[in-house]
Amino acid sequence: MTAPAPSPLFTRDPLPEPLNTEMRTLLAASAAAADRSGLPDLDAVDALRRTGLLGLSVPYEYGGAGAGPVELNRCVAQIASVNASAAIILFQHYAVSSRIVEQGTPEQHAELLPRLASGEWLAASAWSETGAGADKKRLSTTGHRTEDGGWVLDGAKSFTTSAGLAGIYLVLVRTGEASALEAGEPGYGAAGQTFFLVRGDNPGLFPDTSLPLVGMRGSATGFVSLRNCQVADTDRLGPAGAAASIIAKVRESGATLGAVALGVAQAALECAHEHATAHDLLEHQAVRHRLVDLATEVESARAMVERAGRKDSADPGTTTLHSKLCATAVAERVITGAEQILGSAGYAEAHPVNRYRRDARAVALMGPTNDLCRELVGTPWTQ
Ligand SMILES: Cc1cc2nc3c(=O)[nH]c(=O)nc-3n(C[C@H](O)[C@H](O)[C@H](O)COP(=O)(O)OP(=O)(O)OC[C@H]3O[C@@H](n4cnc5c(N)ncnc54)[C@H](O)[C@@H]3O)c2cc1C
């Protein structure tokens, strides 16, 4: 399997040197293999470790590259253009690394950041659970104080990317009560919720990736159960009960899952362009114009993702939400357009365009879900 050839229809952003043609080819091949098997894409994780890309978001003094959101979004988009499952693994790793940088104690920085930068440990987010709602207000997973000043966590998390692969999980639990009023308010998270950093080798943490997913099949997205999971108070990230305010600041970071959708849209465009070239379709003006329209869509999503990363709008958090809504909608339209150009060739089950569609759908379902993004942008208009 060869990597898709670069298309002259759109621009590629520069990336650190390690993502060369060989790496793109490897990631593309492992994406196809993991999609067939439904097993965690260990070759992609190994490749991410070797490239050094896992350290991009960690400050230089802890062994990372100290990159900002523009570079992180570009990197995630490029990885997604060949392997969307690897891109969400990377996105979650960056997200947790960034929360540790922002909220961690000096001891947490010294212990965790070098391991996250080197790729020795992958980081995962375990926030979602069945019944908690997309906005994570009704969490059932609890954290109780123990007599020795530690905590014991109990509950079950669903849809955790990198389950079973991660060396550290950022787990969202309920340590106090949210008010009844707050439960009905728009927002993400609730009062009385706390973050803990739980190590992958904690004997009270049980990952389970046995539920086959429709898309993102190499991402090791699965369940994580916490049973009598003992952690120290020094494993808490941020103040007890303050997780909601940390979550609210996440979108201000400029990192956006729209970058994953952008990469998938780019892959669909490349595949349509390759097909049109190989089958002499470019001599038809209608096909050329359709491809230009698709390329324009991809460039519009790229502009939104870049703008989110620059954080130079009047309201960077809202721009980040817009960028995810924009890029996921673009990915859906570009994939539909690519399917039209591919014709029956794209209807073969193993054709990659079918993986792109399944992977793109996942981005809209990931946090904040697109509907929740709309609520977060639109609800303030009613107040
Ligand atoms: C591939 C994949 C990877 C994921 N990785 C992770 C991960 O690493 N860590 C993690 O914690 N989670 C992860 N998730 C979970 C994801 O972040 C969602 O938050 C979670 O799936 C929400 O579940 P739901 O849509 O079933 O929620 P439900 O609350 O059941 O939502 C049902 C529908 O109602 C809408 N809805 C619900 N509440 C609101 C609201 N308040 N306002 C507007 N619309 C609303 C939703 O958008 C959705 O369309 C992943 C999901 C997928 C698909």
The ligand as a Gaussian input file, in Angstrom:
#p B3LYP/6-31G(d) Opt

LIG

0 1
 C      -14.433000       7.429000      18.362000
 C      -14.774000       8.084000      19.665000
 C      -13.749000       8.380000      20.552000
 C      -14.038000       8.936000      21.791000
 N      -13.016000       9.170000      22.664000
 C      -13.303000       9.646000      23.889000
 C      -12.266000       9.800000      24.858000
 O      -11.087000       9.557000      24.587000
 N      -12.604000      10.202000      26.099000
 C      -13.898000      10.487000      26.441000
 O      -14.136000      10.856000      27.579000
 N      -14.900000      10.369000      25.553000
 C      -14.630000       9.937000      24.298000
 N      -15.662000       9.769000      23.394000
 C      -17.034000      10.078000      23.815000
 C      -17.538000      11.418000      23.253000
 O      -16.664000      12.399000      23.695000
 C      -18.965000      11.841000      23.653000
 O      -18.945000      12.763000      24.672000
 C      -19.820000      10.813000      24.182000
 O      -19.837000       9.766000      23.253000
 C      -21.219000      11.411000      24.306000
 O      -22.074000      10.389000      24.198000
 P      -23.470000      10.510000      23.450000
 O      -23.372000      11.326000      22.210000
 O      -23.942000       9.133000      23.309000
 O      -24.257000      11.321000      24.528000
 P      -25.787000      11.511000      24.718000
 O      -25.924000      12.465000      25.845000
 O      -26.500000      10.192000      24.809000
 O      -26.209000      12.252000      23.386000
 C      -27.150000      11.781000      22.452000
 C      -27.343000      12.892000      21.420000
 O      -27.888000      14.054000      22.068000
 C      -27.002000      15.179000      21.911000
 N      -26.906000      15.901000      23.177000
 C      -26.743000      15.337000      24.392000
 N      -26.662000      16.283000      25.330000
 C      -26.741000      17.455000      24.702000
 C      -26.736000      18.806000      25.139000
 N      -26.603000      19.153000      26.410000
 N      -26.872000      19.768000      24.216000
 C      -27.029000      19.461000      22.918000
 N      -27.053000      18.218000      22.443000
 C      -26.917000      17.220000      23.324000
 C      -25.664000      14.565000      21.533000
 O      -24.878000      15.457000      20.744000
 C      -26.042000      13.341000      20.755000
 O      -26.342000      13.704000      19.424000
 C      -15.393000       9.235000      22.135000
 C      -16.419000       8.968000      21.232000
 C      -16.121000       8.394000      20.009000
 C      -17.260000       8.122000      19.067000

